[in-house]
Amino acid sequence: MRIVAVEPILLRGQQGYGASAGGEEASDNGDWQLVVRVATDEGLVGWADVETLAPAAVAVIAGQGMSILGFRTLSEMLVGEDPLQVERLWDRMYVGSAYYGRRGLAMQCMSAIDNCLWSIRAQAAGMPLAALLGGRRRESVVAYASTLFRETPDGMREAALGYVARGFRAVKFGWGVFGEDPGRDRELVAAAREALGPDRALLVDPGWYPAGWKRWGEPRSRREALAMCEWLAAHGVGWVEDFIHPEDFEQYAWVRANSPVPIAAGEQVATHWEFERFIRQGCVDVVQPDLSRCGGITVARRVAQLAQEAGIDLVPHSWLTHLLTGYSLQLLATLPRARFVEFNVSQSLLTRGITTQPFRLEADGTVAIPDAVGIGVGVDEDFIRAHRVN
């Protein structure tokens, strides 16, 4: 079997990122979305999404490369290769893009392609991806509703009560207006805790732009970060997520050593080498590789081993389409312990329309892990054709 196409598909929508003042649902990246399709000469096809600067990513995957090693596009390194040799192809892409890649945009594109190759490998074996990765340990995972902070306490209460009514046992509020006004931050968190009650988990993602994502504020100091963790702990927060600059491992380790609330992060960490330093320096209680950014399944399965050795939890960051949720569930199925799956309730019309079988919340607050061949998630190719712009 050989790869015959590595295709970046650029989709355009009409919604923007953000949340309202009221309880209405927020929206993720509804303006652009990149989907990657890897096709083989035997008819097997892998699909994956990637959260990145989508228009630029098209050139990284299938633009114009250069003759010198280290400046190749990803598709030119893969067409004609055996898709089942996933780890070897990961190394090939990493070396072949080394001068402009290694992290960031190129790694995010590599992640999507790597996920596609694992899907093809599972299809070729006639089994679910989880079985290929070592076997299922569970049939479902508790889901937490993942959304943005609303602008008012009343909006927070209305939103939180809506998630309770839908059956969620955990909710994460992140970013939005958080960080613009410390007094309002406390009111928003208090309103969410009141609405959720004592028996549901409240998770908080303050963002690492502390003056709000619109205003590009200065990073928090160690003392400011710790003080925030201390008042969040008073509201029974289950973890505080990704609130320090992603390259400041030393600050993460210091805050974690002193924080009364667990620390979760890792969505912007990439490669197993970087995760090894991140985990062994004691940065987190919950490590959160994003399979569309970290290097894909190839890296994430190594991170899972590092997390097990360190005695910490792994909960993938998966705030995107249900393709990413599907890959994350297959990984979670194999872990000795799986606390949550991130369930993006803020999908835009664009990110929601890509898949044909959206995941649904069961009555017990869990999401079932597909047991079909591959990742168990289909793609709506009519929708993709209708929104494609490249």
N, C-alpha and C positions, 0 to 999 in steps of 0.2 A: 504494500500500500504506500502511496506517495501523496504528499500535499500538492494540490494543484492551484489553490488560491488562498491568500490571506487578505481579507477584504475589510477595510475600515468603512463603516456606514455611518454617515453623519446625519443626524435627525434634528429637525427644527420644530420648536413649539412656540407657544405664545404666552406662556406664564413665566413670572419671575419668582425668585426665591424670597420668602418672607412670611411673616405671620401678621395676623390682624390684632386689633385691640380686644376684640371679643373672643368668644369660644369657637368661632369658625376654624376649620382645619387650616393648618399652615401649608406651604408648598415648597417642595425641594426644587432642584434645578429643572425648571420647566421650559427653559429657552433653548438649550442645546443638549444633546446626548449622543455619545458615541457607542455604537455596537460593533463588535468584531465578529466576523464569520470566517471560520477556517474550513475549507472543503478538501475532500480527498478524491482520488480517482476511483474509489470503490463506493462512492455515494454517501459515506459517513460525513456528517457536518457537525462542527462545534460552534456554539454561540456564547458570547459573553459580553457584558457591559463593562464600562470603565469610567470612573469619575476622574476627569482630567480636563485640561483645556482642549475641548473636543476638536475645534477647527485645526489647531496646530498638530494634534495627534495623527490626523490623516496623513500628513507629510512624513511623520516618523515611521509609520507603518508601510505606506505605499507611495512615497514621493520619489525624489531623485536622490539616490545614494552617490557615494564617491568610490573611486577605485581602491583607495587605501583602507586597510583594515582598521576598524574602529569608527568608521564613518558610513557604515552600510545601513540601508533601511531594513526593517525587520522582515518584511515579506521577501526581499531578495535573498535573505539568508535561509529561508524556510521552504520556498517552493522547490519541489523535487525531493525533499527529505522524507524520511519515514516518520510519521506522526506518533508512532508508538514509543519512540525513543525520547520521551519527554524531558528527562533530566539533561541529556546530552544537548538537546535543542535549547534548553534554558541557558546552558553555558555558552552555546554558540551565539545566541542573541546578546548575552551580556558582554562578551568579548567583542563582538562585531559592532556594538554601539558604544563602546567604552569611552570614546573621546567626547561624545555629546550626552551620554547617558549615565549609567550606574545608579542613579536615583531619579526622582522627579518624573517628568513627562515620559521619558523613554521606559523607565521601570513600570510606570502605570500601564503603558501599552503592552509591555512584556507580560504583565500580570494577566491581562485579558486573554492574550494569546495562549499563555500557559494553561489557563482554565479551560480554554477551548480544546487544547490537546489532551488534557485529562478526561474531558467529556468524550472525546473520540476514542480514547484508549478504553474507557469503560464500555462504550457502545460496541467496540470490536470484541471485547471479552464477553458481551452479552449479560452484563451485570450492572447494578447500581454503583455509582462512584464510591459510596461508602464501603461496599464489599471489596472493591479494588484497593482501597486505602487501609484495609485490615479487618473490616467487618463491623456490623452494627452492634452497638451496645444498648440502644434504646429505640423506641418507635416514635417518640415525640419529645419536644423541648418546650419549656415555659417561654412564652413570648413577652417581651416588654414593648409597649407602645412607644415609638420614638418620634418625637415632635419638637417644635420650637416653643420657646417662652412666648406667651401672649403679653400684651402691653399693660394690662390692668389686672388687679387681683380678681375682679369679677370674671374677667375673661379666663383666667387660670382655673377658677372654680368650675365654670361652665364646661371647659374643655376636660378637666379631670373627671368630673361626674359623667361625661359622655364616655370616657374610656372605661370607667367602672361599669356603666350600663352595658357595654359591649362585652364585658367579661375579662378584661385584662387584670392580671394580678400584679403587674408592675408597669410603671410609666417613667420614661425619661424625658425631661424637658431640657432643651439646650439652646444656646446662642440667642438669636432674636435680640431683644432689648437688654438682656442680662449684661451687667457691667457698666451701663451708662449712669445709673443712679443707685448707690449702695443701699439707701433706704428703701427704694422701690424693690430692689432685689430681694430683700428680706420679706417684704410684703407678698411678693409673688410666690416665693417658696412656701411661706406660711399658708397661703391660700390653697396651694396644691396639696400640702400635707393634710389640711383640714378636710378637703374634699375626698381625698383617697382613703382617709382613715388609717388606723394603726396597723391594719393587717395586709396592706399592699405596699410593695416596695416603691419608693420614690428615688429616682436616680437623677443626678444633675450634671449637665455638661456646660460649664460656664464659658467655654471658649478661651482661647489664649490671646484674643484681641480684647483686653480688659475694658476698654471704653466702648465696646460694641463694634460689630464687624463693619459698620458704616463709617466709623470715625478713626480707625487705625490707631488705637491708643498704644502707649508704651507698655511693655510687659510688666506684670506684677513682680514685685520684689519677693524674696523668700518669706519675709514676715507678713506681707500682704496675702500671699497665697495660703500661708498657715492660718492666719486669722480668718480667712474665708472658710477654710475647712472646719475650723472650730465652731463658727456659728451655724454652718450647715449641719454639723453633727448634732446640734441641739434640736434639729427638726427630724432626726432619725433618718437621714439620707443614707441610702445603701452604698453608694460610692460617689466620688467626685471625679469627673472625667476630663482629661485632655485640656488642662487649664494652664499649662506651662509651655513655653516655647519648645517645640518638639525635639530640638537638638540640645537642650539644656538638661542632660542626663543627671548632672550633679545636683541641680535644684530639685528635680524629681525625687532623687534618693533622699535628700535632706528633708523635704516636706513629708515624704512617706514615713520616714523614721520618727517624725514628731506628730503626725496627724492622728486625731482621734477617729477619723472616718477613712475607710478604704480608698485607695487611689487606683483609678483605671486609666489606661492610656495605651497608645501604640498604633493608632490608626494612620499616623503619618510616618511611621518607621518602616524601613524597607530593607530587604536582604536578610538572610539568616545571620550574617556576621554582625549587623547592627542590632538585631534582636538579641543576640547572645550578650552583647555588652549591656543592652538596656535591662535585661532580666538579671544578669549577674551583678550589676551595680545596685540592685535592690530598688529599682525605680517604681515598681507597681505591685499591687495585690491582684489586679486583674489585667492581663495583657490582651490587647484588642487589635490583632492584625486585620487589616482590610484586604480581602482577597483580590480586590481590583486595584490595589496600590502596592502591596507588600512584596510582590513577586509571584503572586498566584498560589495555587495549591502546592507547588513544589516547595516554596518557602514556608507556607503555613504549616505543613505537616512537620517540618523541622522545628518550628516555633512551638508546636504542641508538645514535642518531646522535651524541649528546654523548659517549658512551663511545668510539666510534670516533675522533672528533676528538681525544680525550684520550689515545688509545693504551692504554686499559685494557679488561679483559674485562667482559662482562656475563653473569652467571649468575642467572636468576630465582630468587627464594626461592619454593618451592612445596611447603610442608609442610602439605598438606591433602588433599582428595580428588583422584581422577583427572580430574575436570573441570578443576581448576587445572593439573594436570600437562599436560593436553591443550592448553590455551591456551599454556602456557609452551613446549611443544614446537613449536607453530606459529610462535611468535616466534623461537625458537632456529634453526629451519630457515632463516630469512632472513638470519642474521648472517654477516658475513665470517669470524668465528671463534667457535666454540662449544665450550667446554671440557667442560662438564658439564650434565646436567639433574639437579635434586634429585629423588630417588625416595624418597617417604615409606614406609618399611617399618614404621612404627609406627601405621598406620591402625587406628582402633577399629572395632568392628562397625558403628557409625553412619556414619563417614566412608567406610569400605570398601564399604558396601552401596548407595551412591547411584548408582554407575555400573554398566553392564551388561557392559562390556568392559574389565576392568582391564588395565593395561599389564603386560608381562612382560619380564624381563631376557633378552636373547639370550645365546648361548654366549660371545660376545666381550665381554660386559659392557656392551653398549649397549642402548638402547631405540629401537625403530623409530618414526619420525614418521609418523602416519597421513596417507594421501594421499586420504582420502575427502572428500566435500563437507562444509564447515563445519570442525569441529575433530576429527571422527572419533571422538567419544566419546558413547556413548548413556547415557540415564538410565533407571534402574529405577523406573518410576512406581508399580508395585505396592509396592515397598519404601518409597517416599516417602509414599504414602497410609497405609501401616501405621504409620509413625513420626511422622506429622504431628500437631501439637497446636494449631495455630491455624486 
